[in-house]
Each structure stands twice: as structure tokens, then as C-alpha cells.
Amino acid sequence: MISVLYILIAPIVFILIIALAWRFASRRYTIPCPVWMKGLLDTPHAGGMSARTRKTIQHLDLRAGMKVLDAGCGPGRLTIPVVQIVGPCGEVTAVDLQEGMLSEARNGRMPHTSRTSGFSLRVSGTGSLSLTGSTGPC
């Protein structure tokens, strides 16, 4: 019985130790969040958006038709609500170093209508990104 308990608890403890180690290391060094740890960025059980994300979106003072750059977008925690707010007349460019995070944003909770109008995902560092002006549909 005790060995079964150890088998069940050991993986959980191992994952927690790795998550805490990454959190500590990411505060001291500039390292991107691994794709498999995306759940730490926003809790999926909070209806897709945590209170922290809602508060951040409120502080951005976004309006329909705006052009927005989301540098370091990760799995789309802020990108997806921003696309919904700026609407089809706005533009959102989401940039991340990791293709895996962009795949999560692309396949995540993105509304179907927003996937094609005024929304783009790019793999790049912010220093090497080249943005060009464009005229939207509005």
C-alpha cells in the first residue's frame, strides 16, 4: 500500500519541484517558459482567463480599431482577449521566440472569425522584428 502511495505522489512532487525551480531561475535569468508549463501562465479552470489577466486587459485601455503588438505572447493569454476587443477593424501582431507557444495561441481559444482578419503570429525576438504599416479593412 505504501509503495503505491509513493508511486502516485512521486511524479507530483517531481513536477512541483521542476515548476518551482523554473520560476526561481526565470526571475534570475532571461529564459522563456517551456510550452509544457503554459498552465502556470493562466489557470485553465478560471474560465480561460484569470482575474490577473482581466485586470491587465482593463489597464491597457484598448479600443476597437487599435493596432496592438503583443511581444512575448506565449500561449495567447492576453492576445486572444485583445483580438476580441480591437475587433475586425483593428490589428494584433503576436510575437514569441517559441513556435510551440505560437501554436498554442493559434489553436487555443481564438474566435474563428478573428483567425483571418487583422491577426498575425510571428516567431521572432523583439529586436529582430520588422513591422510594416498596413491598411486594415476599415
BARODO-629037 format. One line per field, with one value per residue: residue in three letters; x, y, z of N, C-alpha, C in turn. Coordinates in nm, 4 decimals. Each point is the difference from the previous one (the first is absolute). Example, Ala and Ser with C-alpha at 12.3 -4.5 7.8 and 13.67 -1.06 7.14 Angstrom:
! BARODO-629037
rest = [ALA; SER] $
n_px = [1.3190; -0.0350] $
n_py = [-0.5690; 0.1050] $
n_pz = [0.7800; -0.0720] $
ca_px = [-0.0890; 0.0820] $
ca_py = [0.1190; 0.1190] $
ca_pz = [0.0000; 0.0060] $
c_px = [0.0900; -0.0770] $
c_py = [0.1200; 0.1090] $
c_pz = [0.0000; 0.0730] $
//
This chain:
! BARODO-629037
rest = [MET; ILE; SER; VAL; LEU; TYR; ILE; LEU; ILE; ALA; PRO; ILE; VAL; PHE; ILE; LEU; ILE; ILE; ALA; LEU; ALA; TRP; ARG; PHE; ALA; SER; ARG; ARG; TYR; THR; ILE; PRO; CYS; PRO; VAL; TRP; MET; LYS; GLY; LEU; LEU; ASP; THR; PRO; HIS; ALA; GLY; GLY; MET; SER; ALA; ARG; THR; ARG; LYS; THR; ILE; GLN; HIS; LEU; ASP; LEU; ARG; ALA; GLY; MET; LYS; VAL; LEU; ASP; ALA; GLY; CYS; GLY; PRO; GLY; ARG; LEU; THR; ILE; PRO; VAL; VAL; GLN; ILE; VAL; GLY; PRO; CYS; GLY; GLU; VAL; THR; ALA; VAL; ASP; LEU; GLN; GLU; GLY; MET; LEU; SER; GLU; ALA; ARG; ASN; GLY; ARG; MET; PRO; HIS; THR; SER; ARG; THR; SER; GLY; PHE; SER; LEU; ARG; VAL; SER; GLY; THR; GLY; SER; LEU; SER; LEU; THR; GLY; SER; THR; GLY; PRO; CYS] $
n_px = [0.0822; 0.1048; 0.0431; -0.1264; -0.0047; 0.1186; -0.0498; -0.1068; 0.0658; 0.0908; -0.0806; -0.0951; 0.0730; 0.0351; -0.1234; -0.0403; 0.0956; -0.0284; -0.1284; 0.0266; 0.0779; -0.0912; -0.0962; 0.0806; 0.0330; -0.1278; 0.0037; 0.0946; -0.0509; 0.0330; -0.1019; -0.0337; -0.1280; 0.0315; -0.0274; 0.0612; 0.0552; -0.0633; -0.0355; 0.1296; -0.0133; -0.0944; -0.0789; 0.0038; -0.0018; 0.0617; -0.0552; 0.1256; -0.0406; 0.1190; -0.0178; 0.1227; -0.0394; -0.1146; 0.0711; 0.0887; -0.0979; -0.0569; 0.1226; -0.0192; -0.1208; -0.0363; 0.0016; -0.1184; 0.0625; 0.0454; 0.1287; 0.0173; 0.1152; -0.0139; 0.1040; 0.0401; -0.0783; 0.0964; -0.0811; 0.0132; 0.0564; 0.0761; 0.0637; -0.0537; 0.0016; 0.1269; 0.0117; -0.0638; 0.0838; 0.1140; -0.0535; -0.0862; -0.0232; 0.0333; 0.1248; 0.0262; 0.1235; 0.0006; 0.1001; 0.0672; 0.0939; -0.1060; 0.0248; 0.0390; 0.0453; 0.0541; 0.0379; 0.0363; 0.0548; 0.0575; 0.0246; 0.0255; -0.0335; 0.0791; -0.0796; -0.0810; -0.0842; 0.0666; -0.0076; -0.0820; -0.0774; 0.1050; 0.0372; 0.1214; 0.0616; 0.1056; 0.0907; 0.0375; 0.1208; -0.0272; 0.1281; -0.0433; -0.1033; -0.0537; -0.0600; -0.0946; -0.0199; -0.1234; -0.0802; -0.0765; -0.0974; 0.0253] $
n_py = [-0.1203; -0.0004; -0.1084; -0.0355; 0.0373; -0.0579; -0.0992; 0.0225; 0.0117; -0.0924; -0.0350; 0.0096; -0.0567; -0.0896; 0.0013; -0.0034; -0.0875; -0.0600; 0.0101; -0.0329; -0.0965; -0.0265; 0.0104; -0.0664; -0.0912; 0.0041; 0.0110; -0.0917; -0.0772; 0.0458; -0.0749; -0.0490; 0.0141; -0.1211; -0.0483; -0.1049; 0.1175; 0.0036; -0.1066; 0.0268; 0.0291; -0.0867; 0.0052; -0.1212; -0.0219; 0.1136; -0.0901; -0.0411; 0.0769; 0.0208; 0.0277; -0.0522; -0.0918; -0.0145; 0.0075; -0.0820; -0.0714; 0.0153; -0.0230; -0.0818; 0.0269; -0.1207; 0.0333; -0.0091; -0.0739; -0.0274; 0.0392; -0.1307; 0.0151; -0.1309; 0.0609; -0.1209; -0.0271; -0.0913; -0.0669; 0.1303; -0.0016; 0.0945; -0.0706; -0.1082; 0.0488; 0.0313; -0.1145; -0.0507; 0.0729; -0.0149; -0.1197; -0.0138; 0.1175; -0.0728; 0.0117; -0.1286; 0.0335; -0.1313; 0.0250; -0.1107; -0.0354; -0.0556; -0.0803; -0.0765; 0.1131; 0.0323; -0.1264; 0.0142; 0.1164; -0.0565; -0.1062; 0.1040; 0.0945; 0.0129; 0.1077; -0.0804; 0.0999; -0.0053; -0.1246; 0.0638; 0.0746; 0.0678; -0.1255; 0.0134; -0.1151; 0.0373; -0.0847; 0.0685; 0.0511; 0.0752; -0.0230; -0.1159; 0.0542; -0.0202; 0.1098; -0.0256; 0.1237; -0.0196; -0.0060; 0.0061; -0.0862; 0.0759] $
n_pz = [0.0000; 0.0819; -0.0651; -0.0007; 0.1261; 0.0162; -0.0703; 0.0729; 0.1120; -0.0300; -0.1015; 0.0899; 0.0933; -0.0897; -0.0461; 0.1248; 0.0223; -0.1150; 0.0270; 0.1246; -0.0451; -0.0941; 0.0903; 0.0831; -0.0906; -0.0338; 0.1305; -0.0029; -0.0935; -0.1189; 0.0359; -0.1182; 0.0185; 0.0453; -0.1190; 0.0534; 0.0325; -0.1152; 0.0666; 0.0252; -0.1295; -0.0164; 0.1011; -0.0569; 0.1323; -0.0333; -0.0775; -0.0032; 0.0989; 0.0541; 0.1262; 0.0082; -0.0882; 0.0637; 0.1121; -0.0544; -0.0504; 0.1182; 0.0469; -0.1017; 0.0422; -0.0374; -0.1287; -0.0533; -0.0902; 0.1207; -0.0144; 0.0257; 0.0670; -0.0013; 0.0560; -0.0331; -0.1022; -0.0054; 0.0798; 0.0016; 0.1191; -0.0534; -0.0920; 0.0497; 0.1258; -0.0300; -0.0675; 0.1032; 0.0754; -0.0695; -0.0078; -0.0996; 0.0534; 0.1046; 0.0482; 0.0103; 0.0352; 0.0058; 0.0849; -0.0301; 0.0872; 0.0554; -0.1006; 0.1017; 0.0526; -0.1172; -0.0050; 0.1277; -0.0328; -0.1046; 0.0729; 0.0760; 0.0829; -0.1059; -0.0007; -0.0632; 0.0214; 0.1134; -0.0398; -0.0775; 0.0741; -0.0448; -0.0205; 0.0576; -0.0195; 0.0739; -0.0501; 0.1084; 0.0141; 0.1024; 0.0174; -0.0471; 0.0591; -0.1175; 0.0406; -0.0855; -0.0381; 0.0388; -0.0975; 0.1035; 0.0233; 0.1057] $
ca_px = [-0.0822; 0.0857; 0.0729; -0.0947; -0.0110; 0.1224; -0.0071; -0.0947; 0.0439; 0.1321; -0.0059; -0.0563; 0.1055; 0.1019; -0.0496; 0.0000; 0.1388; 0.0443; -0.0717; 0.0566; 0.1364; -0.0105; -0.0450; 0.1136; 0.1013; -0.0483; 0.0110; 0.1416; 0.0531; -0.1016; -0.0273; -0.1427; -0.0794; -0.0217; -0.1376; -0.0719; -0.0349; -0.0894; -0.1081; 0.0369; -0.0198; -0.1397; -0.0639; -0.1081; -0.1269; -0.0600; -0.0815; 0.0889; 0.0661; 0.0108; -0.0284; 0.1191; -0.0083; -0.1081; 0.0480; 0.0984; -0.0756; -0.0679; 0.1001; 0.0551; -0.0844; -0.0132; -0.1222; -0.0175; 0.0759; 0.1391; 0.1048; 0.0629; 0.1086; 0.0127; 0.1347; 0.0074; -0.1424; -0.0205; -0.1125; -0.1122; -0.0737; -0.0507; -0.0267; -0.1360; -0.0954; 0.0310; -0.0583; -0.1446; -0.0305; 0.0283; -0.0969; 0.0467; 0.0648; 0.1295; 0.1038; 0.0779; 0.1156; 0.0503; 0.1369; 0.0624; 0.1214; -0.0251; -0.1077; -0.0976; -0.0930; -0.0857; -0.0971; -0.1022; -0.0842; -0.0730; -0.0984; -0.0648; -0.1378; -0.0186; -0.1276; 0.0214; -0.0024; 0.1191; 0.1198; 0.0450; -0.0056; 0.0762; 0.0705; 0.1125; 0.0927; 0.1345; 0.1099; 0.1071; 0.0351; -0.0521; 0.1022; 0.0174; -0.1316; -0.0250; -0.1436; -0.0329; -0.1325; -0.0980; -0.1330; -0.0959; -0.1206; -0.0920] $
ca_py = [0.1203; 0.1175; 0.0155; 0.0575; 0.1408; 0.0650; 0.0051; 0.1049; 0.1310; 0.0356; 0.0846; 0.1306; 0.0733; 0.0277; 0.1095; 0.1210; 0.0441; 0.0580; 0.1265; 0.0994; 0.0301; 0.0876; 0.1316; 0.0657; 0.0281; 0.1006; 0.1319; 0.0366; -0.0057; 0.0155; -0.1272; -0.0100; -0.1041; -0.1169; -0.0151; -0.0926; 0.0680; 0.1114; 0.0049; 0.0906; 0.1377; 0.0327; -0.1216; -0.0412; -0.0203; 0.1296; 0.0421; 0.0416; 0.1264; 0.0245; 0.1372; 0.0785; 0.0309; 0.0980; 0.1286; 0.0492; 0.0453; 0.1252; 0.1064; 0.0306; 0.1021; -0.0370; 0.0398; -0.0604; 0.0619; 0.0258; -0.0918; -0.0464; -0.0969; -0.0805; -0.0572; -0.1062; -0.0321; -0.1309; -0.0751; 0.0872; 0.0399; 0.1357; 0.0198; -0.0396; 0.1048; 0.1233; -0.0161; 0.0174; 0.1400; 0.0920; -0.0331; -0.0216; 0.1207; 0.0142; -0.0955; -0.0532; -0.0793; -0.0732; -0.0441; -0.0804; -0.0703; -0.1436; -0.0411; -0.0767; 0.0931; 0.0576; -0.1044; 0.0011; 0.1187; -0.0208; -0.1072; 0.0161; 0.0475; 0.1088; -0.0052; -0.0374; 0.1157; 0.0806; -0.0691; 0.0456; 0.1442; 0.0879; -0.0740; -0.0773; -0.0581; -0.0039; -0.0498; 0.0981; 0.0773; 0.1354; 0.0837; -0.0339; 0.0035; 0.1102; 0.0182; 0.0944; 0.0603; -0.0544; 0.0552; -0.1057; -0.0017; 0.1078] $
ca_pz = [0.0000; 0.0092; -0.1262; -0.0963; 0.0371; -0.0477; -0.1459; -0.0354; 0.0486; -0.0536; -0.1205; 0.0332; 0.0685; -0.1009; -0.0849; 0.0820; 0.0177; -0.1268; -0.0199; 0.0918; -0.0455; -0.1165; 0.0466; 0.0636; -0.1019; -0.0958; 0.0632; 0.0015; -0.1359; -0.1034; -0.0663; -0.0342; 0.0650; -0.0862; -0.0446; 0.0857; 0.1251; -0.0332; 0.0983; 0.1083; -0.0437; 0.0247; 0.0466; -0.0893; 0.0698; 0.0314; -0.1131; -0.1074; 0.0283; 0.1438; 0.0434; -0.0343; -0.1426; -0.0166; 0.0495; -0.0976; -0.1187; 0.0359; 0.0085; -0.1321; -0.0636; -0.1405; -0.0696; -0.1324; -0.1086; 0.0364; -0.0422; 0.1236; -0.0060; 0.1218; -0.0015; 0.0998; 0.0191; 0.0609; -0.0552; -0.0360; 0.1207; -0.0231; -0.1429; -0.0379; 0.0357; -0.0727; -0.1346; 0.0123; 0.0317; -0.1112; -0.1035; -0.1377; -0.0525; 0.0650; -0.0360; 0.1110; -0.0397; 0.1159; -0.0264; 0.1047; -0.0416; -0.0108; -0.0902; 0.0789; 0.0654; -0.1047; -0.0363; 0.1050; -0.0224; -0.1253; 0.0158; 0.1298; 0.0123; -0.0959; -0.0726; -0.1405; -0.0886; 0.0223; -0.0466; -0.1309; -0.0207; 0.0875; 0.1046; -0.0508; 0.0963; -0.0560; 0.0825; -0.0090; 0.1178; -0.0211; -0.0624; -0.1408; -0.0643; -0.0925; -0.0211; -0.1063; 0.0131; -0.0933; 0.0139; 0.0304; -0.0806; 0.0379] $
c_px = [0.0863; 0.0764; -0.0894; -0.0162; 0.1222; -0.0013; -0.0940; 0.0506; 0.1301; -0.0073; -0.0538; 0.1054; 0.1088; -0.0413; -0.0016; 0.1408; 0.0524; -0.0676; 0.0560; 0.1419; -0.0034; -0.0422; 0.1142; 0.1041; -0.0451; 0.0012; 0.1447; 0.0582; -0.1146; -0.0142; -0.1490; -0.0665; -0.0145; -0.1483; -0.0797; -0.0391; -0.0981; -0.1158; 0.0311; -0.0256; -0.1425; -0.0716; -0.1156; -0.1338; -0.0702; -0.0848; 0.0848; 0.0745; 0.0001; -0.0349; 0.1166; -0.0028; -0.1092; 0.0455; 0.1017; -0.0708; -0.0700; 0.0976; 0.0569; -0.0790; -0.0120; -0.1336; -0.0058; 0.0799; 0.1468; 0.0931; 0.0815; 0.1108; 0.0076; 0.1346; 0.0125; -0.1377; -0.0244; -0.1187; -0.1232; -0.0833; -0.0594; -0.0431; -0.1455; -0.1040; 0.0245; -0.0593; -0.1510; -0.0365; 0.0223; -0.0867; 0.0590; 0.0680; 0.1378; 0.0989; 0.0725; 0.1117; 0.0571; 0.1352; 0.0489; 0.1223; -0.0261; -0.1187; -0.1078; -0.1016; -0.0934; -0.1037; -0.1125; -0.0941; -0.0879; -0.1127; -0.0805; -0.1431; -0.0315; -0.1352; 0.0251; 0.0062; 0.1261; 0.1258; 0.0510; 0.0047; 0.0807; 0.0774; 0.1135; 0.0879; 0.1370; 0.0985; 0.1154; 0.0339; -0.0444; 0.1017; 0.0173; -0.1306; -0.0115; -0.1503; -0.0200; -0.1396; -0.0934; -0.1328; -0.0976; -0.1228; -0.0926; 0.0562] $
c_py = [0.1262; 0.0216; 0.0587; 0.1492; 0.0785; 0.0155; 0.1114; 0.1396; 0.0458; 0.0846; 0.1407; 0.0873; 0.0399; 0.1177; 0.1312; 0.0541; 0.0651; 0.1344; 0.1093; 0.0387; 0.0930; 0.1409; 0.0785; 0.0401; 0.1096; 0.1398; 0.0495; 0.0100; 0.0179; -0.1327; -0.0068; -0.1145; -0.1179; -0.0156; -0.0890; 0.0637; 0.1159; 0.0148; 0.0906; 0.1460; 0.0473; -0.1286; -0.0389; -0.0163; 0.1320; 0.0525; 0.0522; 0.1284; 0.0249; 0.1452; 0.0914; 0.0407; 0.1034; 0.1397; 0.0616; 0.0556; 0.1324; 0.1175; 0.0401; 0.1077; -0.0226; 0.0457; -0.0677; 0.0784; 0.0266; -0.1026; -0.0347; -0.0991; -0.0708; -0.0718; -0.1012; -0.0519; -0.1338; -0.0715; 0.0858; 0.0469; 0.1396; 0.0206; -0.0258; 0.1030; 0.1314; -0.0055; 0.0232; 0.1469; 0.0914; -0.0296; -0.0120; 0.1227; 0.0231; -0.1024; -0.0440; -0.0854; -0.0618; -0.0598; -0.0826; -0.0693; -0.1463; -0.0294; -0.0764; 0.0892; 0.0634; -0.1016; -0.0069; 0.1186; -0.0191; -0.1005; 0.0113; 0.0472; 0.1129; -0.0141; -0.0236; 0.1217; 0.0845; -0.0640; 0.0564; 0.1513; 0.0765; -0.0682; -0.0777; -0.0471; -0.0085; -0.0564; 0.0966; 0.0507; 0.1429; 0.0912; -0.0257; 0.0045; 0.1223; 0.0073; 0.1015; 0.0530; -0.0620; 0.0691; -0.1141; 0.0102; 0.1183; 0.1373] $
c_pz = [0.0000; -0.1300; -0.1090; 0.0265; -0.0471; -0.1520; -0.0452; 0.0371; -0.0644; -0.1277; 0.0280; 0.0668; -0.0997; -0.0889; 0.0772; 0.0211; -0.1277; -0.0237; 0.0899; -0.0401; -0.1209; 0.0414; 0.0626; -0.1036; -0.0953; 0.0594; -0.0013; -0.1410; -0.0985; -0.0736; -0.0319; 0.0746; -0.0958; -0.0328; 0.0946; 0.1329; -0.0233; 0.0987; 0.1179; -0.0366; 0.0213; 0.0360; -0.0904; 0.0693; 0.0339; -0.1161; -0.1144; 0.0280; 0.1507; 0.0319; -0.0337; -0.1473; -0.0255; 0.0422; -0.0965; -0.1229; 0.0301; 0.0027; -0.1361; -0.0739; -0.1508; -0.0562; -0.1364; -0.1034; 0.0314; -0.0636; 0.1239; -0.0324; 0.1343; -0.0073; 0.1127; 0.0338; 0.0688; -0.0623; -0.0297; 0.1166; -0.0150; -0.1449; -0.0353; 0.0435; -0.0749; -0.1403; 0.0052; 0.0227; -0.1204; -0.1215; -0.1388; -0.0613; 0.0621; -0.0511; 0.1260; -0.0590; 0.1275; -0.0355; 0.1182; -0.0582; -0.0324; -0.0903; 0.0751; 0.0700; -0.1029; -0.0475; 0.1023; -0.0181; -0.1231; 0.0180; 0.1276; -0.0104; -0.0969; -0.0704; -0.1486; -0.0923; 0.0132; -0.0561; -0.1316; -0.0131; 0.1040; 0.1102; -0.0630; 0.1147; -0.0657; 0.1009; -0.0186; 0.1384; -0.0261; -0.0666; -0.1479; -0.0789; -0.0894; -0.0265; -0.1108; 0.0231; -0.1021; 0.0244; 0.0184; -0.0870; 0.0286; -0.0313] $
//
